[in-house]
């Protein structure tokens, strides 16, 4: 499910995220500049290919190059939540990526929301396993919500009256909040929970002027919107280029500074298990990325008994190995 929102207060820009899912694995990866990548697409779909112009820090529950969200060195943040009403565009001549690698593509190639909106129509999402909509923000305060409804890209941008995405279509959900509605018990448990989280965030946002520490306030709002299955909470401080994080098994707040990493081409990427990351000497706990680390991330996700029971997937050891080695195919 999940909740994501943007805060714009006196020139300070934050993106905040609760990740709600019945799986506890969560990893951080750095991604280098100048890496030539090809999307993982099965034939006959034409995979997108690109070269990363910017380094980034991404968070993933599935493995490297398939991020749940992240921030690049120019201050662009891309986050997402589930939207069951999503319908990605039909197959056409454009090259394709999956719904998570779309996030990595944008972080690799764009520095602002404007650039995202310029390049996004040139590729499409295909062979997806989840239905998502996206919240995008940058260092100059621009922001946008991107959804795929009825097979078309829908964009809400700029001075959004409520820059929050939950698990309901943005425009419809906003209308209901603006109408003053506060009860959705007749809409089913899923929709009710989604809208109640949106209502919670919308009520808390005006309180920001009463708080001295904007990061503390952001985590207070995230706590208000938590579910029992919230695995991790993130606050991207775009001005300071920092990510503040805590997890269900490791509630101590950590601060990861992007300036502490070198994204130069040719240098190795770094990785860490966020559930094990301690608050002191954060950067020193990152390790040089290797296939073994990624295999652990991929294997733990696709071998998780709860997820396997829900999605009923049958993923062979060979496929797990292939997905774990996928980043090694880049040059």
DRENDO-1510 file (C-alpha; in Angstrom, 1 decimal, always signed):
<recs>
REC; n; res; u; v; w
REC; 1; UNK; +0.0; +0.0; +0.0 .
REC; 2; UNK; +2.2; +2.9; +1.3 .
REC; 3; UNK; +2.0; +6.7; +1.7 .
REC; 4; UNK; +4.2; +9.4; +0.1 .
REC; 5; UNK; +4.0; +13.2; +0.3 .
REC; 6; UNK; +6.0; +16.3; -0.4 .
REC; 7; UNK; +6.6; +19.2; +2.0 .
REC; 8; UNK; +7.4; +22.7; +0.8 .
REC; 9; UNK; +8.0; +25.0; +3.8 .
REC; 10; UNK; +9.9; +28.3; +3.6 .
REC; 11; UNK; +12.1; +27.1; +0.8 .
REC; 12; UNK; +12.8; +23.7; +2.4 .
REC; 13; UNK; +11.8; +20.7; +0.3 .
REC; 14; UNK; +11.2; +17.2; +1.7 .
REC; 15; UNK; +9.7; +14.0; +0.2 .
REC; 16; UNK; +8.4; +11.6; +2.9 .
REC; 17; UNK; +7.5; +7.9; +2.5 .
REC; 18; UNK; +6.0; +5.0; +4.4 .
REC; 19; UNK; +6.5; +1.6; +2.7 .
REC; 20; UNK; +3.8; -0.8; +3.7 .
REC; 21; UNK; +4.3; -4.4; +2.7 .
REC; 22; UNK; +4.4; -7.8; +4.5 .
REC; 23; UNK; +8.1; -8.3; +3.9 .
REC; 24; UNK; +11.0; -6.9; +6.0 .
REC; 25; UNK; +13.9; -6.9; +3.6 .
REC; 26; UNK; +15.2; -3.4; +2.6 .
REC; 27; UNK; +18.5; -2.4; +1.1 .
REC; 28; UNK; +20.3; +0.8; +0.0 .
REC; 29; UNK; +22.4; +1.0; -3.1 .
REC; 30; UNK; +24.6; +3.7; -4.7 .
REC; 31; UNK; +24.6; +4.0; -8.5 .
REC; 32; UNK; +27.4; +5.4; -10.5 .
REC; 33; UNK; +27.5; +7.8; -13.4 .
REC; 34; UNK; +28.5; +6.8; -16.9 .
REC; 35; UNK; +27.1; +3.3; -16.8 .
REC; 36; UNK; +25.5; +1.9; -20.0 .
REC; 37; UNK; +22.3; +0.0; -19.1 .
REC; 38; UNK; +19.7; -2.0; -20.9 .
REC; 39; UNK; +16.4; -2.8; -19.4 .
REC; 40; UNK; +15.5; -6.3; -18.5 .
REC; 41; UNK; +12.7; -7.1; -21.0 .
REC; 42; UNK; +11.7; -10.4; -22.6 .
REC; 43; UNK; +11.5; -10.7; -26.4 .
REC; 44; UNK; +9.9; -9.4; -28.5 .
REC; 45; UNK; +9.6; -6.2; -26.5 .
REC; 46; UNK; +12.4; -3.7; -27.3 .
REC; 47; UNK; +14.3; -2.9; -24.1 .
REC; 48; UNK; +15.3; +0.7; -23.4 .
REC; 49; UNK; +19.0; +1.5; -23.3 .
REC; 50; UNK; +20.6; +4.5; -21.7 .
REC; 51; UNK; +23.8; +5.8; -20.0 .
REC; 52; UNK; +23.5; +7.1; -16.4 .
REC; 53; UNK; +24.2; +10.9; -16.4 .
REC; 54; UNK; +23.8; +11.2; -12.6 .
REC; 55; UNK; +24.7; +9.1; -9.6 .
REC; 56; UNK; +22.0; +8.2; -7.1 .
REC; 57; UNK; +21.1; +6.6; -3.8 .
REC; 58; UNK; +18.2; +4.2; -4.1 .
REC; 59; UNK; +16.2; +2.0; -1.7 .
REC; 60; UNK; +15.0; -1.4; -2.8 .
REC; 61; UNK; +13.4; -4.5; -1.5 .
REC; 62; UNK; +14.0; -6.5; -4.6 .
REC; 63; UNK; +17.6; -5.8; -5.5 .
REC; 64; UNK; +19.9; -3.4; -7.3 .
REC; 65; UNK; +18.5; -1.6; -10.4 .
REC; 66; UNK; +14.9; -2.2; -9.3 .
REC; 67; UNK; +14.4; +0.6; -6.7 .
REC; 68; UNK; +11.3; +1.4; -4.7 .
REC; 69; UNK; +12.5; +5.0; -4.7 .
REC; 70; UNK; +15.6; +7.2; -4.5 .
REC; 71; UNK; +17.4; +10.5; -4.9 .
REC; 72; UNK; +20.0; +11.5; -7.4 .
REC; 73; UNK; +23.0; +13.8; -7.0 .
REC; 74; UNK; +21.0; +16.7; -8.6 .
REC; 75; UNK; +18.3; +16.5; -5.9 .
REC; 76; UNK; +15.6; +14.7; -8.0 .
REC; 77; UNK; +13.5; +12.4; -5.9 .
REC; 78; UNK; +11.2; +9.7; -7.4 .
REC; 79; UNK; +8.9; +7.7; -5.1 .
REC; 80; UNK; +5.8; +5.5; -5.7 .
REC; 81; UNK; +2.8; +3.8; -4.1 .
REC; 82; UNK; +0.5; +1.1; -5.3 .
REC; 83; UNK; -2.5; +2.1; -7.4 .
REC; 84; UNK; -4.6; -0.8; -8.5 .
REC; 85; UNK; -6.4; +1.3; -11.1 .
REC; 86; UNK; -3.2; +1.7; -13.0 .
REC; 87; UNK; -3.3; +0.7; -16.6 .
REC; 88; UNK; +0.1; +1.1; -18.4 .
REC; 89; UNK; +0.1; +2.1; -22.1 .
REC; 90; UNK; -0.4; -0.7; -24.7 .
REC; 91; UNK; +2.6; -2.0; -26.6 .
REC; 92; UNK; +3.9; +0.3; -29.3 .
REC; 93; UNK; +7.3; +1.0; -31.0 .
REC; 94; UNK; +8.8; +2.8; -27.9 .
REC; 95; UNK; +11.4; +1.0; -25.9 .
REC; 96; UNK; +10.3; -0.3; -22.5 .
REC; 97; UNK; +11.3; -0.7; -18.9 .
REC; 98; UNK; +9.5; -2.3; -16.0 .
REC; 99; UNK; +7.7; -0.2; -13.4 .
REC; 100; UNK; +10.6; -0.1; -10.9 .
REC; 101; UNK; +13.3; +0.3; -13.4 .
REC; 102; UNK; +11.4; +3.3; -14.7 .
REC; 103; UNK; +12.4; +5.0; -11.4 .
REC; 104; UNK; +16.1; +4.2; -12.0 .
REC; 105; UNK; +15.8; +5.4; -15.5 .
REC; 106; UNK; +14.5; +8.8; -14.4 .
REC; 107; UNK; +17.1; +9.1; -11.6 .
REC; 108; UNK; +19.9; +8.2; -14.1 .
REC; 109; UNK; +18.9; +10.6; -16.8 .
REC; 110; UNK; +17.0; +13.6; -15.3 .
REC; 111; UNK; +17.9; +16.4; -12.9 .
REC; 112; UNK; +14.5; +18.2; -12.6 .
REC; 113; UNK; +10.8; +17.5; -12.7 .
REC; 114; UNK; +10.7; +19.4; -16.0 .
REC; 115; UNK; +13.3; +17.0; -17.5 .
REC; 116; UNK; +11.2; +14.0; -16.3 .
REC; 117; UNK; +8.2; +15.3; -18.1 .
REC; 118; UNK; +10.2; +15.8; -21.2 .
REC; 119; UNK; +11.7; +12.3; -21.3 .
REC; 120; UNK; +9.0; +10.2; -19.8 .
REC; 121; UNK; +6.8; +10.0; -23.0 .
REC; 122; UNK; +9.7; +8.5; -24.9 .
REC; 123; UNK; +9.7; +5.2; -23.1 .
REC; 124; UNK; +6.9; +3.0; -21.8 .
REC; 125; UNK; +6.4; +0.6; -18.9 .
REC; 126; UNK; +5.9; -3.1; -19.8 .
REC; 127; UNK; +6.1; -6.6; -18.3 .
REC; 128; UNK; +5.1; -5.1; -14.9 .
REC; 129; UNK; +4.3; -7.1; -11.8 .
REC; 130; UNK; +2.8; -4.2; -9.8 .
REC; 131; UNK; +0.6; -1.2; -10.5 .
REC; 132; UNK; +2.1; +2.1; -9.3 .
REC; 133; UNK; +1.7; +5.8; -9.4 .
REC; 134; UNK; +4.6; +8.2; -8.8 .
REC; 135; UNK; +5.5; +11.3; -6.8 .
REC; 136; UNK; +8.4; +13.3; -8.2 .
REC; 137; UNK; +10.1; +16.4; -6.7 .
REC; 138; UNK; +13.3; +18.4; -7.3 .
REC; 139; UNK; +15.6; +20.9; -5.7 .
REC; 140; UNK; +13.8; +23.9; -7.0 .
REC; 141; UNK; +10.5; +23.0; -5.4 .
REC; 142; UNK; +8.8; +21.6; -8.5 .
REC; 143; UNK; +6.7; +18.5; -8.0 .
REC; 144; UNK; +4.4; +16.2; -10.0 .
REC; 145; UNK; +2.2; +13.2; -9.6 .
REC; 146; UNK; +2.3; +10.8; -12.6 .
REC; 147; UNK; -0.4; +8.1; -13.0 .
REC; 148; UNK; -1.2; +5.7; -15.9 .
REC; 149; UNK; -5.0; +5.6; -16.2 .
REC; 150; UNK; -6.9; +4.0; -19.1 .
REC; 151; UNK; -3.6; +3.3; -20.8 .
REC; 152; UNK; -2.5; +7.0; -20.9 .
REC; 153; UNK; +0.0; +9.0; -18.8 .
REC; 154; UNK; -1.8; +11.5; -16.6 .
REC; 155; UNK; +0.3; +14.3; -15.0 .
REC; 156; UNK; -0.6; +16.6; -12.1 .
REC; 157; UNK; +2.1; +19.2; -11.5 .
REC; 158; UNK; +3.2; +22.4; -9.8 .
REC; 159; UNK; +1.2; +24.0; -7.0 .
REC; 160; UNK; -0.6; +20.8; -6.0 .
REC; 161; UNK; -3.2; +21.6; -3.3 .
REC; 162; UNK; -2.3; +18.3; -1.6 .
REC; 163; UNK; +1.0; +16.7; -2.7 .
REC; 164; UNK; +0.2; +13.3; -1.3 .
REC; 165; UNK; -0.3; +9.9; -2.9 .
REC; 166; UNK; -1.8; +6.9; -1.2 .
REC; 167; UNK; -3.5; +4.0; -3.0 .
REC; 168; UNK; -6.3; +5.9; -4.6 .
REC; 169; UNK; -6.3; +7.9; -7.9 .
REC; 170; UNK; -5.0; +11.3; -7.1 .
REC; 171; UNK; -7.6; +13.6; -8.7 .
REC; 172; UNK; -10.6; +11.5; -7.3 .
REC; 173; UNK; -9.0; +11.3; -3.8 .
REC; 174; UNK; -8.3; +15.0; -3.7 .
REC; 175; UNK; -11.9; +15.9; -4.6 .
REC; 176; UNK; -13.2; +13.7; -1.8 .
REC; 177; UNK; -10.9; +15.4; +0.7 .
REC; 178; UNK; -11.8; +18.9; -0.5 .
REC; 179; UNK; -15.5; +18.0; -0.3 .
REC; 180; UNK; -15.1; +17.4; +3.5 .
REC; 181; UNK; -15.8; +13.7; +3.4 .
REC; 182; UNK; -14.3; +11.8; +6.4 .
REC; 183; UNK; -15.8; +8.3; +6.2 .
REC; 184; UNK; -15.3; +5.7; +3.5 .
REC; 185; UNK; -16.6; +2.6; +5.4 .
REC; 186; UNK; -18.9; +1.9; +2.5 .
REC; 187; UNK; -16.0; +1.7; +0.0 .
REC; 188; UNK; -14.3; -1.5; +1.2 .
REC; 189; UNK; -11.5; -2.0; +3.7 .
REC; 190; UNK; -8.7; -1.2; +1.1 .
REC; 191; UNK; -10.1; +2.0; -0.1 .
REC; 192; UNK; -11.2; +3.1; +3.4 .
REC; 193; UNK; -7.6; +2.6; +4.7 .
REC; 194; UNK; -6.1; +4.5; +1.8 .
REC; 195; UNK; -8.4; +7.5; +2.2 .
REC; 196; UNK; -8.1; +7.6; +5.9 .
REC; 197; UNK; -4.3; +7.9; +5.6 .
REC; 198; UNK; -4.7; +10.7; +3.0 .
REC; 199; UNK; -7.1; +12.4; +5.4 .
REC; 200; UNK; -4.6; +12.0; +8.3 .
REC; 201; UNK; -1.8; +13.6; +6.3 .
REC; 202; UNK; -3.9; +16.4; +5.0 .
REC; 203; UNK; -5.0; +17.3; +8.6 .
REC; 204; UNK; -1.4; +17.2; +9.9 .
REC; 205; UNK; +0.2; +19.3; +7.2 .
REC; 206; UNK; -1.1; +22.7; +8.4 .
REC; 207; UNK; +0.6; +22.0; +11.8 .
REC; 208; UNK; +4.1; +22.4; +10.2 .
REC; 209; UNK; +4.3; +26.1; +11.2 .
REC; 210; UNK; +4.2; +25.0; +14.9 .
REC; 211; UNK; +7.4; +22.9; +14.6 .
REC; 212; UNK; +11.0; +24.1; +14.7 .
REC; 213; UNK; +12.5; +20.9; +13.3 .
REC; 214; UNK; +11.0; +20.1; +9.9 .
REC; 215; UNK; +12.5; +16.6; +9.9 .
REC; 216; UNK; +11.0; +15.8; +13.3 .
REC; 217; UNK; +7.6; +17.0; +12.0 .
REC; 218; UNK; +7.9; +14.9; +8.8 .
REC; 219; UNK; +8.5; +11.7; +10.9 .
REC; 220; UNK; +5.6; +12.7; +13.2 .
REC; 221; UNK; +3.3; +12.8; +10.1 .
REC; 222; UNK; +4.7; +9.5; +8.9 .
REC; 223; UNK; +4.0; +7.9; +12.3 .
REC; 224; UNK; +0.4; +9.2; +12.1 .
REC; 225; UNK; +0.0; +7.4; +8.8 .
REC; 226; UNK; +1.7; +4.2; +9.7 .
REC; 227; UNK; +0.1; +0.8; +9.3 .
REC; 228; UNK; +0.9; -2.5; +11.1 .
REC; 229; UNK; +2.8; -3.6; +8.0 .
REC; 230; UNK; +4.9; -0.4; +7.6 .
REC; 231; UNK; +8.4; -1.7; +7.0 .
REC; 232; UNK; +10.4; +1.5; +6.7 .
REC; 233; UNK; +9.9; +5.3; +6.7 .
REC; 234; UNK; +12.1; +7.7; +4.8 .
REC; 235; UNK; +12.5; +11.5; +4.7 .
REC; 236; UNK; +14.4; +12.9; +1.7 .
REC; 237; UNK; +15.8; +16.3; +2.6 .
REC; 238; UNK; +16.4; +17.6; -0.9 .
REC; 239; UNK; +18.1; +20.9; +0.3 .
REC; 240; UNK; +20.7; +19.1; +2.3 .
REC; 241; UNK; +20.9; +16.0; +0.0 .
REC; 242; UNK; +20.2; +13.7; +2.9 .
REC; 243; UNK; +18.0; +10.7; +3.5 .
REC; 244; UNK; +16.7; +10.1; +7.0 .
REC; 245; UNK; +15.5; +6.5; +7.6 .
REC; 246; UNK; +14.1; +4.1; +10.2 .
REC; 247; UNK; +12.7; +0.6; +9.9 .
REC; 248; UNK; +10.3; -1.6; +11.8 .
REC; 249; UNK; +13.2; -3.8; +13.2 .
REC; 250; UNK; +15.6; -0.9; +13.6 .
REC; 251; UNK; +13.6; +2.2; +14.7 .
REC; 252; UNK; +16.7; +4.3; +15.5 .
REC; 253; UNK; +16.8; +7.2; +12.9 .
REC; 254; UNK; +19.7; +7.2; +10.5 .
REC; 255; UNK; +21.0; +10.0; +8.3 .
REC; 256; UNK; +22.6; +9.0; +5.0 .
REC; 257; UNK; +24.3; +11.9; +3.2 .
REC; 258; UNK; +24.7; +11.7; -0.5 .
REC; 259; UNK; +27.8; +13.9; -0.4 .
REC; 260; UNK; +29.6; +11.1; +1.5 .
REC; 261; UNK; +29.6; +8.9; -1.6 .
REC; 262; UNK; +31.6; +9.2; -4.8 .
REC; 263; UNK; +29.5; +8.5; -7.9 .
REC; 264; UNK; +32.3; +8.8; -10.3 .
REC; 265; UNK; +32.3; +6.4; -13.3 .
REC; 266; UNK; +34.7; +3.5; -12.7 .
REC; 267; UNK; +34.4; +3.4; -8.9 .
REC; 268; UNK; +32.4; +0.6; -7.3 .
REC; 269; UNK; +28.9; +1.0; -6.1 .
REC; 270; UNK; +28.1; +0.7; -2.3 .
REC; 271; UNK; +25.4; -1.2; -0.5 .
REC; 272; UNK; +24.0; -1.8; +2.9 .
REC; 273; UNK; +21.1; -3.7; +4.7 .
REC; 274; UNK; +19.0; -0.9; +6.0 .
REC; 275; UNK; +17.5; -3.1; +8.7 .
REC; 276; UNK; +21.1; -3.5; +10.2 .
REC; 277; UNK; +22.3; +0.0; +9.6 .
REC; 278; UNK; +23.3; +1.9; +12.9 .
REC; 279; UNK; +23.0; +5.6; +13.4 .
REC; 280; UNK; +26.7; +6.2; +14.1 .
REC; 281; UNK; +29.4; +6.1; +11.4 .
REC; 282; UNK; +26.7; +5.4; +8.7 .
REC; 283; UNK; +28.9; +5.7; +5.6 .
REC; 284; UNK; +31.5; +3.3; +7.1 .
REC; 285; UNK; +28.9; +0.6; +7.3 .
REC; 286; UNK; +28.3; +0.5; +3.6 .
REC; 287; UNK; +30.3; -2.2; +1.7 .
REC; 288; UNK; +31.5; -2.4; -1.8 .
REC; 289; UNK; +28.6; -3.8; -3.9 .
REC; 290; UNK; +29.0; -7.4; -5.2 .
REC; 291; UNK; +26.8; -10.0; -6.7 .
REC; 292; UNK; +26.6; -12.0; -3.5 .
REC; 293; UNK; +25.0; -9.1; -1.7 .
REC; 294; UNK; +22.5; -8.6; -4.5 .
REC; 295; UNK; +21.7; -12.4; -4.6 .
REC; 296; UNK; +20.8; -12.2; -0.9 .
REC; 297; UNK; +18.4; -9.3; -1.6 .
REC; 298; UNK; +16.8; -11.0; -4.6 .
REC; 299; UNK; +16.6; -14.4; -3.0 .
REC; 300; UNK; +15.1; -13.2; +0.3 .
REC; 301; UNK; +12.4; -11.4; -1.6 .
REC; 302; UNK; +11.4; -14.2; -4.0 .
REC; 303; UNK; +11.8; -16.9; -1.4 .
REC; 304; UNK; +9.8; -15.1; +1.3 .
REC; 305; UNK; +7.0; -17.5; +2.4 .
REC; 306; UNK; +4.4; -14.8; +2.8 .
REC; 307; UNK; +4.9; -13.2; -0.6 .
REC; 308; UNK; +5.1; -16.6; -2.2 .
REC; 309; UNK; +1.8; -17.6; -0.7 .
REC; 310; UNK; +0.1; -14.3; -1.8 .
REC; 311; UNK; +1.5; -14.1; -5.4 .
REC; 312; UNK; +1.9; -17.8; -5.9 .
REC; 313; UNK; +5.0; -17.3; -8.0 .
REC; 314; UNK; +7.4; -20.1; -9.0 .
REC; 315; UNK; +10.8; -18.6; -9.4 .
REC; 316; UNK; +13.6; -21.0; -10.1 .
REC; 317; UNK; +17.1; -20.8; -8.6 .
REC; 318; UNK; +18.4; -20.1; -12.1 .
REC; 319; UNK; +16.1; -17.0; -12.4 .
REC; 320; UNK; +17.1; -15.8; -9.0 .
REC; 321; UNK; +20.7; -16.1; -10.0 .
REC; 322; UNK; +20.0; -14.3; -13.3 .
REC; 323; UNK; +18.3; -11.4; -11.6 .
REC; 324; UNK; +21.1; -11.1; -9.0 .
REC; 325; UNK; +23.7; -10.9; -11.8 .
REC; 326; UNK; +21.7; -8.5; -14.0 .
REC; 327; UNK; +23.6; -5.4; -12.8 .
REC; 328; UNK; +26.9; -7.1; -13.8 .
REC; 329; UNK; +25.8; -7.0; -17.5 .
REC; 330; UNK; +26.2; -3.2; -17.6 .
REC; 331; UNK; +29.3; -1.6; -19.0 .
</recs>
